[in-house]
Amino acid sequence: MAGKYILICTKPHTEWTLARLPGRRGESIELIADETFDSLEAAEWAVFKRRWKTLTGNAIDDGGDAP
């Protein structure tokens, strides 16, 4: 699970921030502060694209828009 991208709700129902899980239990989650979203759908799409690239080595080129 180390390095897996996740979402943290930083403002209830209005803002989500991209983060990565630490390598060891008890360590702090790494927030990616410049990756915040105002909709859950956009946040989930960003996580999907990053996970896809990690797994396949290929980026999804969609112009940055959520489906």
C-alpha positions as CSV (number, residue, x, y, z in Angstrom):
1,M,0.0,0.0,0.0
2,A,3.0,2.3,0.3
3,G,2.8,5.2,-2.2
4,K,-0.8,4.5,-3.1
5,Y,-2.8,7.6,-4.0
6,I,-5.8,8.4,-1.9
7,L,-8.2,11.3,-1.3
8,I,-8.5,13.2,1.9
9,C,-11.6,15.3,2.5
10,T,-10.1,18.6,3.7
11,K,-13.4,20.6,3.8
12,P,-16.5,18.6,4.3
13,H,-18.4,18.1,1.1
14,T,-16.5,20.9,-0.7
15,E,-12.8,20.1,-1.0
16,W,-10.7,17.0,-1.5
17,T,-6.9,16.8,-1.5
18,L,-4.7,14.2,-3.2
19,A,-2.4,12.3,-0.8
20,R,-0.1,9.2,-0.7
21,L,0.0,6.5,1.9
22,P,3.3,6.1,3.8
23,G,5.5,3.1,3.7
24,R,5.0,2.1,7.3
25,R,2.1,2.0,9.7
26,G,2.0,5.1,12.0
27,E,3.8,7.4,9.6
28,S,2.1,10.5,8.3
29,I,0.1,10.5,5.1
30,E,1.8,12.8,2.5
31,L,-0.7,15.5,1.3
32,I,-0.1,16.8,-2.2
33,A,-1.1,20.4,-1.4
34,D,-1.2,21.7,-5.0
35,E,-3.7,18.9,-5.9
36,T,-7.1,20.0,-4.5
37,F,-10.5,19.5,-6.0
38,D,-13.9,21.1,-5.5
39,S,-15.9,18.0,-6.6
40,L,-15.5,14.4,-5.6
41,E,-15.9,13.2,-9.2
42,A,-12.9,15.3,-10.3
43,A,-10.8,14.1,-7.4
44,E,-11.6,10.4,-8.1
45,W,-10.8,10.9,-11.8
46,A,-7.4,12.4,-10.8
47,V,-6.7,9.4,-8.5
48,F,-7.7,7.0,-11.3
49,K,-5.4,8.6,-13.8
50,R,-2.4,8.5,-11.4
51,R,-3.1,4.8,-10.5
52,W,-3.5,3.9,-14.2
53,K,-0.1,5.5,-15.0
54,T,1.5,3.7,-12.1
55,L,0.1,0.3,-13.2
56,T,0.5,0.6,-17.0
57,G,3.2,3.2,-17.5
58,N,0.9,5.1,-19.8
59,A,-0.8,8.4,-19.1
60,I,-4.5,9.0,-19.9
61,D,-4.6,12.1,-22.1
62,D,-8.1,13.5,-21.7
63,G,-7.3,17.2,-21.6
64,G,-7.6,17.2,-17.8
65,D,-11.4,16.9,-17.7
66,A,-13.4,14.4,-15.8
67,P,-15.6,12.1,-17.8
